[in-house]
């Protein structure tokens, strides 16, 4: 494998993809978001994941956005490229494109809809690491995919050369220790759930790929860093400060609320690609209230 054989750690932002009214990518707004994140000390940027609406982007659009994030970050912070698909052949293409952009890692969600067996999952990731020279982060989010990659399966896949971490988005804190016991010392375990990130870190997690850090990158990063350093009282104070936005940013399907929140902050237009659409009136009231309560807007 190439550089970055080890997995990432710390606080990483699952970037939204700002869009113009015609559905094209708003690169100016994306640049502003990147600069805000880097200025807040974020540990990595994650374009074209679930939060980036990658499911409605073409392969070329995904590659262009990832390449733009790599170029704009210019070595100031590493980039984790969203590169999953429910077809192994398509995922391999995404992997190769991600490697070509210069991203340090590829984040690869379990194949959705297909419901592969543990053996199928193993062979899927085996094909990926054999095909492209970029370290892979497994991504388990059964609420989105209908496929739960159990710790025992994670452990088997983690033995493959090039598999360096897992993003575990089940909010099951017990899995941290289970995965830790079944994998090598250098295998990284990342949270994919903002509300339980602090508990995840206390249980021995290595970091998080976050939605809320789009809105509050400094506070979220400080919380994760305090937790990493064992300063849990300081981390808890920041967690409590952000607790309301942890809840309200998932009041409707991600990334509808977080993109709306960034629009309310004046950072981008409130545009989505179907089948996602604008937030409901009732949810908007709750979102605005929570953002104002925490002085996020």
GUTI-82235 format. One record per atom (N, C-alpha, C): x negated, y negated, z negated. Coordinates in steps of 0.001 Angstrom, whole numbers, padded with zeros to 6 digits, always signed. Example, Ala and Ser with C-alpha at 12.3 -4.5 7.8 and 13.67 -1.06 7.14 Angstrom:
BEGIN
-013190+005690-007800
-012300+004500-007800
-013200+003300-007800
-012850+002250-007080
-013670+001060-007140
-012900-000030-007870
This chain:
BEGIN
-000832+001203+000000
+000000+000000+000000
-000868-001254+000000
-000253-002368+000337
-000946-003652+000353
-001060-004197-001056
-001309-005506-001158
-001431-006146-002464
-000135-006020-003247
-000193-006396-004518
+000975-006355-005395
+001516-004931-005545
+000601-004009-005850
+001028-002634-006096
+001861-002553-007365
+001659-003491-008281
+002450-003524-009496
+003726-004329-009258
+004738-004020-010047
+005996-004721-009910
+005969-006086-010560
+006924-006949-010210
+006982-008292-010780
+007543-008273-012199
+007278-009328-012923
+007794-009482-014278
+008290-010913-014461
+009052-011125-015545
+009478-012471-015891
+010839-012829-015326
+011021-014120-015058
+012300-014674-014643
+012293-014946-013148
+013188-014303-012429
+013250-014416-010972
+014657-014821-010548
+014758-015718-009595
+016066-016221-009169
+016531-015554-007886
+017723-014964-007940
+018388-014449-006746
+019008-015639-006023
+018294-016183-005080
+018687-017433-004436
+019991-017321-003658
+020835-018344-003770
+021964-018469-002859
+021418-018907-001502
+022214-018730-000471
+021854-019218+000865
+022771-020393+001209
+022269-021619+001122
+023109-022778+001476
+023503-022717+002952
+024736-023117+003241
+025228-023048+004616
+025910-024337+005025
+025818-024621+006314
+026519-025753+006902
+027960-025358+007188
+028778-026332+007579
+030197-026067+007827
+030420-025087+008978
+029434-024971+009883
+029567-024028+011001
+029032-022646+010654
+028604-022452+009406
+028115-021158+008969
+026625-020962+009120
+025945-021900+009751
+024493-021784+009895
+023804-022091+008565
+022563-021642+008421
+021817-021856+007191
+021399-023321+007081
+021624-023904+005919
+021232-025283+005642
+019839-025253+005011
+018824-025342+005852
+017451-025190+005369
+017007-026361+004506
+017557-027532+004734
+017215-028677+003884
+017663-028442+002457
+018893-027966+002284
+019393-027658+000945
+018617-026499+000326
+018244-025528+001149
+017444-024406+000650
+016098-024898+000130
+015475-025815+000854
+014200-026382+000399
+014347-027063-000960
+015428-027823-001134
+015653-028506-002409
+015833-027506-003546
+016541-026414-003268
+016733-025389-004286
+015412-024722-004639
+014606-024421-003640
+013299-023803-003879
+012433-024709-004743
+012400-025990-004416
+011557-026917-005170
+012029-027038-006619
+013353-027036-006830
+013871-027087-008194
+013431-025859-008974
+013491-024696-008344
+013114-023449-008999
+011627-023432-009349
+010808-023785-008393
+009358-023782-008630
+008992-024812-009701
+009632-025976-009644
+009373-027002-010652
+009743-026568-012050
+010714-025651-012153
+011153-025152-013459
+010282-024013-013966
+009334-023554-013142
+008409-022516-013581
+008880-021100-013351
+009800-020913-012404
+010329-019576-012125
+009185-018641-011713
+009314-017362-012024
+008232-016407-011772
+008292-015782-010388
+009443-015817-009725
+009557-015320-008349
+010873-015785-007767
+010912-015876-006449
+012115-016220-005709
+012606-014986-004962
+013927-014787-004958
+014500-013578-004357
+015555-013982-003326
+015163-014229-002082
+016137-014556-001044
+016778-013309-000448
+017998-013492+000055
+018708-012473+000830
+019063-011226+000033
+019412-011428-001228
+020035-010371-001997
+021540-010537-001945
+022238-009925-002898
+023696-010073-002963
+024087-011534-003068
+023400-012280-003947
+023711-013690-004173
+023453-014531-002935
+022572-014071-002067
+022262-014794-000838
+023182-014476+000320
+024258-013717+000068
+025229-013350+001107
+024581-012570+002250
+023616-011742+001923
+022893-011001+002959
+023794-010057+003744
+024893-009623+003132
+025785-008679+003812
+026405-009256+005073
+026460-010594+005165
+027063-011222+006348
+026020-011903+007233
+024736-011601+006985
+023667-012186+007788
+023136-011158+008777
+022738-011622+009951
+022090-010734+010903
+020676-010424+010418
+020085-009383+010986
+018718-009018+010613
+017753-010170+010883
+017956-010869+012006
+017064-011979+012337
+017256-013143+011366
+018504-013423+011000
+018747-014485+010017
+018071-014160+008695
+018197-012932+008247
+017561-012535+006994
+016053-012741+007074
+015466-012300+008175
+014023-012460+008333
+013639-013935+008359
+014423-014744+009056
+014118-016172+009147
+014204-016853+007777
+015230-016513+006993
+015384-017123+005676
+014247-016692+004752
+013928-015416+004751
+012829-014932+003897
+011518-015594+004301
+011251-015654+005599
+010023-016295+006084
+009973-017759+005675
+011120-018425+005714
+011177-019838+005315
+010869-020001+003832
+011408-019117+003010
+011141-019187+001572
+009658-018935+001301
+009081-017966+001989
+007646-017683+001836
+006821-018906+002232
+007162-019506+003363
+006413-020670+003846
+006558-021857+002910
+007780-022108+002447
+008021-023260+001582
+007371-023080+000210
+007442-021872-000320
+006800-021637-001628
+005283-021745-001512
+004740-021384-000351
+003326-021624-000029
+002380-021127-001125
+002661-019929-001632
+001784-019344-002634
+002009-019835-004045
+002940-020766-004245
+003163-021307-005585
+003925-020332-006473
+004714-019488-005872
+005402-018430-006610
+005660-017301-005635
+005595-016047-006070
+005800-014929-005146
+007253-014800-004703
+007445-014019-003656
+008759-013839-003061
+009115-012356-003011
+010328-012058-003465
+010889-010712-003387
+011973-010751-002313
+011797-009998-001238
+012719-010053-000111
+013834-009030-000258
+015079-009491-000174
+016205-008568-000126
+016150-007784+001170
+016152-006451+001076
+015901-005657+002279
+016683-004351+002321
+017831-004294+001659
+018582-003050+001602
+019616-002925+002708
+020092-001704+002907
+021175-001411+003850
+021699-000023+003525
+022899+000291+004002
+023422+001629+003727
+023058+002631+004816
+022376+002180+005843
+021776+003045+006854
+020273+003049+006637
+019673+004205+006500
+018230+004271+006277
+017466+003645+007432
+017915+003880+008662
+017227+003306+009818
+017266+001781+009784
+018425+001216+009419
+018531-000249+009322
+017685-000764+008168
+017696-000066+007037
+016879-000481+005896
+015396-000471+006252
+014969+000497+007036
+013574+000531+007481
+013257-000707+008308
+014169-001096+009187
+013969-002312+009975
+013863-003531+009071
+014744-003618+008057
+014663-004732+007111
+013326-004722+006376
+012866-003536+006001
+011587-003417+005298
+010439-003958+006151
+010422-003545+007392
+009343-003977+008280
+009388-005486+008494
+010589-006012+008644
+010722-007460+008814
+010274-008205+007560
+010630-007673+006388
+010213-008296+005126
+008701-008295+005004
+008083-007187+005374
+006622-007109+005320
+005995-008142+006249
+006603-008336+007415
+006058-009292+008384
+006119-010733+007890
+007055-011047+007002
+007185-012426+006510
+006081-012794+005520
+005436-011797+004948
+004455-012064+003910
+005012-012023+002505
+006258-011588+002356
+006832-011413+001012
+006034-010373+000239
+005967-010553-001080
+005150-009649-001895
+005833-008312-002174
+007158-008337-002323
+007905-007114-002623
+009200-007109-001830
+009789-005915-001690
+011113-005769-001094
+012057-005203-002145
+013217-005829-002273
+014263-005371-003187
+015275-004578-002369
+015427-003289-002712
+016223-002403-001864
+017350-001756-002662
+018562-002213-002397
+019737-001700-003082
+020016-000265-002648
+020629+000525-003533
+021046+001867-003150
+022051+001773-002005
+022039+002731-001093
+022987+002691+000026
+024438+002652-000468
+025154+001629-000042
+026532+001429-000469
+027491+002170+000460
+028639+002496-000048
+029735+003147+000667
+029468+004629+000949
+028259+004983+001370
+027949+006361+001726
+028047+007336+000552
+027743+006833-000662
+027691+007669-001861
+026724+008848-001714
+025440+008564-001494
+024473+009649-001349
+024256+010404-002657
+023843+011649-002528
+023470+012461-003681
+022096+012005-004176
+021662+012453-005365
+020308+012125-005817
+019238+012529-004803
+019423+013664-004157
+018457+014077-003134
+018465+013111-001954
+019674+012669-001559
+019764+011703-000476
+019109+010382-000830
+019291+009935-002066
+018639+008707-002515
+017126+008837-002454
+016624+009966-002946
+015168+010186-002920
+014648+010120-001490
+015309+010792-000578
+014838+010825+000810
+014961+009459+001480
+015981+008705+001096
+016148+007340+001622
+014933+006490+001268
+014583+006452-000014
+013452+005618-000436
+012121+006189+000037
+012035+007498+000140
+010826+008115+000681
+010586+007649+002111
+011657+007613+002918
+011536+007147+004301
+011111+005688+004362
+011608+004873+003420
+011272+003451+003417
+009795+003212+003125
+009287+003843+002082
+007887+003579+001725
+006936+004190+002737
+007387+005217+003446
+006549+005796+004501
+006493+004908+005730
+007535+004078+005919
+007674+003324+007169
+007082+001926+007124
+007028+001300+005932
+006614-000105+005865
+005660-000338+004701
+004669-001186+004931
+003624-001435+003946
+003998-002623+003063
+004993-002416+002214
+005399-003437+001246
+005954-002717+000022
+005504-003072-001185
+006001-002404-002389
+007505-002612-002570
+008164-001589-003080
+009622-001567-003158
+010113-001617-004602
+011123-002458-004833
+011853-002503-006094
+013210-001848-005859
+013498-000787-006598
+014802-000154-006514
+015850-001094-007102
+017081-000992-006606
+018145-001872-007088
+019397-001032-007307
+019788-000906-008559
+020947-000112-008931
+022066-001023-009415
+023127-001142-008626
+024266-001996-008988
+025549-001267-008590
+025923-000230-009349
+027061+000618-008962
+028374-000125-008826
+028536-001260-009532
+029758-002036-009401
+029953-002582-007993
+028863-002731-007259
+028917-003211-005880
+028845-002067-004868
+028095-001031-005192
+027765-000020-004191
+028595+001255-004274
+029190+001536-005443
+029864+002812-005631
+028906+003957-005818
+027647+003637-006095
+026598+004652-006249
+025754+004302-007463
+025757+005154-008466
+024970+004921-009674
+023707+005778-009635
+022564+005103-009538
+021272+005793-009541
+020862+006033-010993
+021073+007228-011474
+020836+007543-012876
+019352+007529-013205
+019011+007333-014484
+017592+007250-014871
+016749+008414-014387
+017298+009610-014394
+016534+010771-013942
+016189+010666-012460
+017102+010095-011683
+016837+009891-010261
+015827+008777-010058
+015958+007703-010840
+014967+006622-010801
+013573+007184-011047
+013463+008046-012045
+012165+008611-012415
+011562+009426-011278
+012394+010197-010588
+011903+010989-009456
+011425+010088-008327
+012222+009068-008000
+011861+008167-006912
+010630+007349-007278
+010498+006999-008562
+009368+006181-009022
+008029+006877-008837
+008040+008179-008629
+006791+008909-008398
+006235+008678-007002
+007071+008159-006107
+006617+007877-004749
+005645+006703-004752
+004594+006799-003979
+003648+005701-003846
+004345+004522-003181
+004310+003377-003837
+004941+002196-003276
+006214+001788-003972
+006749+002639-004866
+007911+002262-005673
+007384+001692-006983
+007642+000407-007249
+006962-000265-008352
+007878-000741-009477
+009197-000768-009254
+010101-001330-010261
+011527-000921-009952
+012403-001170-010916
+013837-001012-010693
+014559-002219-011264
+015531-002710-010515
+016470-003711-011014
+017718-002958-011441
+017986-002937-012731
+019076-002161-013310
+020206-003114-013673
+021304-003033-012916
+022392-003988-013073
+023666-003331-013587
+023509-002411-014525
+024680-001764-015116
+025079-002382-016447
+024209-003230-017013
+024402-003813-018357
+024358-002735-019434
+023810-001575-019114
+023647-000489-020078
+022243-000581-020673
+022151-001201-021842
+020848-001471-022449
+020107-000183-022792
+020838+000892-023070
+020191+002151-023427
+019328+002696-022292
+019613+002265-021083
+018843+002779-019944
+017405+002277-019932
+017152+001145-020574
+015788+000613-020582
+014839+001645-021186
+015137+002114-022380
+014260+003070-023040
+014252+004415-022317
+015403+004821-021801
+015463+006098-021075
+014561+006065-019853
+014649+004992-019071
+013797+004871-017887
+012335+004742-018294
+012085+003995-019365
+010712+003828-019847
+010100+005177-020222
+010882+006013-020867
+010382+007322-021290
+010105+008246-020116
+010789+008024-018996
+010692+008934-017859
+009730+008476-016773
+009220+007240-016881
+008371+006686-015825
+006999+006308-016369
+006110+005951-015471
+004745+005590-015858
+004719+004238-016539
+003643+003968-017229
+003512+002742-018028
+003583+001486-017181
+003111+001552-015927
+003076+000346-015094
+004346+000138-014269
+005317+001037-014369
+006589+000875-013666
+007424-000185-014383
+007898-001186-013640
+008597-002316-014241
+010115-002102-014229
+010757-002548-015309
+012197-002393-015467
+012808-003784-015611
+013634-004155-014641
+014187-005506-014567
+015694-005487-014771
+016195-006491-015457
+017637-006647-015648
+018264-007260-014406
+019501-006858-014150
+020280-007489-013097
+021574-008055-013633
+021590-008350-014933
+022805-008843-015583
+022430-009977-016531
+022842-011194-016196
+022419-012372-016957
+022814-012304-018429
+024053-011926-018698
+024574-011988-020063
+023847-011062-021025
+023301-009965-020505
+022610-009002-021372
+021097-009036-021203
+020582-010050-020529
+019137-010120-020285
+018337-010153-021577
+018762-010941-022542
+017997-011031-023781
+017964-009681-024493
+019095-009016-024583
+019128-007682-025188
+018266-006708-024396
+018284-006841-023087
+017482-006009-022198
+015990-006203-022488
+015580-007460-022660
+014176-007762-022966
+013799-007233-024346
+014687-007382-025310
+014416-006855-026651
+014218-005340-026629
+014923-004681-025713
+014831-003226-025606
+013585-002770-024857
+012815-003728-024346
+011575-003380-023670
+011549-003664-022190
+012545-004381-021670
+012561-004733-020260
+011448-005702-019901
+011123-005757-018624
+009995-006570-018154
+010411-007900-017535
+011714-008090-017313
+012141-009337-016693
+013539-009211-016143
+013895-010144-015260
+015263-010221-014748
+015272-010863-013376
+016200-010419-012545
+016546-011127-011316
+017920-011728-011559
+017978-013046-011629
+019115-013759-012211
+019931-014552-011204
+021227-014633-011468
+022132-015531-010745
+022158-016903-011422
+022290-016899-012755
+022436-018153-013510
+021233-019072-013378
+020063-018508-013108
+018875-019356-012989
+018918-020242-011757
+019829-019995-010812
+020056-020972-009744
+020468-022313-010333
+021293-022262-011382
+021860-023467-011995
+020977-023999-013107
+020414-023109-013900
+019639-023495-015084
+018283-022795-015090
+017433-023076-014110
+016176-022328-014004
+015211-022535-015166
+015122-023752-015682
+014169-024018-016769
+014597-023309-018049
+015861-023450-018409
+016355-022834-019640
+016293-021321-019549
+016664-020787-018398
+016666-019337-018245
+015245-018790-018283
+014337-019446-017586
+012942-019000-017580
+012338-019091-018972
+012607-020164-019679
+012084-020295-021042
+012623-019172-021932
+013905-018845-021794
+014476-017757-022589
+013743-016448-022334
+013521-016143-021069
+012848-014895-020715
+011410-014891-021216
+010723-016001-021082
+009336-016069-021534
+009227-015969-023055
+010142-016617-023765
+010155-016477-025227
+010383-015019-025621
+011325-014371-024946
+011603-012967-025257
+010404-012094-024947
+009761-012348-023838
+008573-011582-023462
+007470-011718-024507
+007384-012907-025108
+006348-013177-026107
+006773-012811-027522
+007966-012235-027672
+008440-011825-028985
+009024-012943-029822
+009239-014109-029219
+009834-015239-029948
+011351-015201-029757
+011961-014223-030389
+013366-013935-030117
+014320-014979-030695
+013931-015672-031751
+014803-016714-032294
+014953-017859-031307
+013837-018266-030686
+013888-019322-029670
+014657-018844-028440
+014437-017590-028072
+015150-017029-026921
+016650-016974-027177
+017036-016607-028405
+018446-016510-028754
+019124-017872-028689
+018412-018912-029102
+018977-020256-029062
+019309-020662-027626
+018418-020332-026703
+018666-020649-025302
+019774-019768-024719
+019780-018508-025119
+020863-017622-024685
+022219-018191-025108
+022322-018612-026354
+023584-019161-026857
+023985-020417-026088
+022987-021217-025715
+023238-022441-024959
+023828-022131-023580
+023419-021000-023006
+023849-020642-021653
+024998-019636-021620
+025447-019181-022770
+026427-018090-022831
+027687-018388-022016
+028147-019632-022052
+029382-019961-021340
+029201-019877-019834
+028034-020307-019336
+027856-020206-017880
+027588-018773-017455
+027007-017954-018337
+026865-016533-018006
+028228-015932-017677
+029223-016339-018435
+030569-015801-018231
+031243-016407-017011
+031199-017717-016897
+031989-018389-015871
+031406-018201-014466
+030097-017911-014363
+029504-017699-013046
+029913-016368-012427
+030647-015569-013210
+031156-014306-012666
+032679-014234-012796
+033306-015417-012850
+034759-015466-012977
+035430-014971-011693
+034729-015120-010577
+035118-014514-009303
+033874-013871-008704
+034036-013205-007574
+032935-012444-006991
+031708-013319-006757
+030559-012867-007220
+029283-013512-006925
+029028-013414-005406
+028604-014528-004763
+028115-015794-005308
+029109-016950-005249
+030399-016686-005235
+031355-017794-005108
+031185-018822-006233
+031197-018411-007514
+031080-019435-008567
+029728-020151-008595
+028630-019420-008407
+027319-020073-008519
+027089-021030-007351
+027571-020675-006183
+027422-021583-005050
+028284-022828-005240
+029466-022620-005801
+030340-023757-006109
+029686-024655-007153
+029054-024048-008161
+028375-024817-009205
+027262-025673-008610
+026503-025116-007686
+025419-025878-007054
+025977-026995-006176
+027132-026755-005572
+027784-027822-004813
+028242-028935-005745
+028765-028564-006924
+029192-029570-007900
+027998-030368-008428
+026822-029758-008402
+025595-030458-008796
+025077-031345-007658
+025714-031281-006492
+025303-032102-005360
+024141-031536-004580
+023863-030243-004740
+022687-029651-004121
+022964-029018-002767
+024229-028771-002448
+024558-028142-001172
+026038-028288-000899
+026420-027935+000310
+027829-027924+000665
+028472-026636+000141
+029763-026703-000046
+030501-025566-000601
+031030-024698+000542
+030100-024035+001226
+030460-023224+002385
+030073-021768+002179
+030938-020880+002651
+030733-019442+002529
+031005-018795+003878
+030592-017538+003988
+030944-016750+005164
+032005-015732+004781
+033041-015651+005616
+034057-014642+005387
+033423-013239+005388
+033925-012362+004500
+035185-012451+003769
+035124-013236+002463
+033992-013817+002087
+033969-014709+000929
+034560-016052+001337
+035162-016719+000378
+035775-018018+000657
+035683-018889-000594
+036266-020078-000526
+036173-021020-001641
+036801-020436-002914
+036359-020949-004034
+036850-020508-005334
+038317-020925-005511
+039068-020158-006282
+040467-020505-006520
+040569-021753-007384
+041694-022434-007312
+041887-023673-008076
+041775-023419-009571
+042353-022339-010038
+042310-022021-011472
+040890-021756-011935
+040143-020992-011148
+038762-020692-011524
+037886-021939-011442
+038174-022823-010485
+037389-024049-010362
+037501-024908-011624
+038689-025009-012168
+038890-025786-013390
+038023-025226-014525
+038025-023918-014674
+037233-023275-015733
+035741-023455-015489
+035331-023329-014234
+033915-023497-013894
+033457-024919-014186
+034203-025891-013725
+033821-027288-013960
+033756-027599-015447
+034714-027100-016209
+034731-027358-017653
+033498-026781-018323
+033125-025560-017960
+031963-024921-018566
+030671-025642-018191
+030573-026065-016951
+029374-026787-016509
+029249-028132-017217
+030371-028811-017414
+030340-030093-018128
+030055-029903-019607
+030606-028840-020180
+030345-028565-021603
+028867-028381-021880
+028183-027728-020960
+026755-027476-021148
+025858-028512-020523
+026460-029579-020004
+025713-030658-019319
+024913-030119-018136
+025480-029111-017438
+024819-028575-016254
+025163-029410-015035
+026235-030219-015117
+026552-031161-014040
+026829-032518-014703
